[in-house]
Amino acid sequence: MNPFDFLVLGSGIAGLSFALKVSAQGRVAIITKKNRAESNTNYAQGGIAAVTSREDSFEMHVRDTLEAGAGLCREEVVRAIVQEGPARIAELIE
């Protein structure tokens, strides 16, 4: 039996981001449904909610996200996610 220091449940962006961060501190095991590509992140049409170009704006992105959410999204959560998006992308690139 192989001991692991961290057990990650799921192969979506949250699980894989966590696994990447802690991999320098120990051995990581990732458990996923069927295969690595089987995650909601993989099915997300467009990926991460973030303003990354001059053609886009924070308010336009928030509005588009709220419209796509069909009334199921809380605006304050959408704003926080869109605000944090560029920093999270930068973390993944590093």
C-alpha positions in Angstrom: 0.0 0.0 0.0 1.3 3.4 -1.0 0.9 6.1 1.7 -0.1 9.5 0.5 0.1 12.8 2.4 -2.9 14.4 0.6 -6.1 12.8 -0.8 -7.9 15.0 -3.4 -11.5 14.1 -4.4 -12.2 15.2 -7.9 -10.3 16.2 -11.0 -11.9 19.5 -11.6 -10.1 22.8 -11.5 -10.4 23.1 -7.7 -9.1 19.7 -7.0 -6.2 19.9 -9.5 -5.3 23.4 -8.3 -5.1 22.1 -4.7 -3.1 19.0 -5.8 -0.6 21.2 -7.7 -0.1 23.5 -4.7 0.5 20.8 -2.1 2.5 18.5 -4.4 5.7 20.2 -3.2 4.8 19.3 0.3 4.1 15.6 -0.1 2.6 12.8 -2.2 -0.8 13.4 -3.6 -3.5 10.9 -4.7 -6.4 12.1 -6.9 -9.7 10.2 -6.9 -12.1 10.9 -9.8 -15.3 9.6 -11.1 -14.4 7.8 -14.3 -11.4 9.4 -15.9 -9.5 12.7 -15.6 -11.5 14.5 -18.2 -14.8 13.7 -16.5 -15.3 16.9 -14.5 -17.7 19.9 -14.6 -14.7 22.1 -15.2 -14.1 20.2 -18.5 -17.7 20.8 -19.5 -17.7 24.5 -18.6 -18.2 26.5 -21.8 -15.4 29.0 -21.7 -13.6 28.0 -18.5 -12.8 30.5 -15.8 -14.9 33.6 -15.1 -12.4 36.4 -15.6 -11.8 39.7 -17.4 -8.6 39.1 -19.4 -8.8 41.5 -22.3 -9.5 45.1 -23.0 -12.5 44.2 -25.1 -14.2 42.9 -22.0 -15.1 44.7 -18.8 -15.9 43.7 -15.3 -19.5 44.9 -15.5 -20.1 43.2 -18.8 -18.6 40.0 -17.6 -20.8 40.1 -14.4 -23.9 40.8 -16.5 -23.1 38.0 -18.9 -22.5 35.5 -16.1 -25.7 36.4 -14.3 -27.7 36.1 -17.6 -26.1 32.7 -18.3 -26.9 31.6 -14.7 -30.6 32.1 -15.5 -31.4 33.5 -12.1 -29.5 30.8 -10.1 -26.4 32.9 -9.3 -26.0 35.3 -6.4 -24.7 38.6 -7.7 -22.2 39.1 -4.9 -20.7 35.7 -5.5 -20.4 36.3 -9.2 -18.7 39.6 -8.6 -16.2 38.0 -6.2 -15.4 35.2 -8.7 -15.0 37.6 -11.6 -12.8 39.9 -9.5 -10.6 37.0 -8.4 -10.4 35.3 -11.8 -7.3 37.0 -13.2 -5.3 36.2 -10.0 -6.3 32.6 -10.1 -5.3 32.3 -13.8 -1.9 33.8 -13.0 -1.5 31.2 -10.2 -2.2 28.4 -12.6 0.3 29.8 -15.1 3.0 30.1 -12.5 
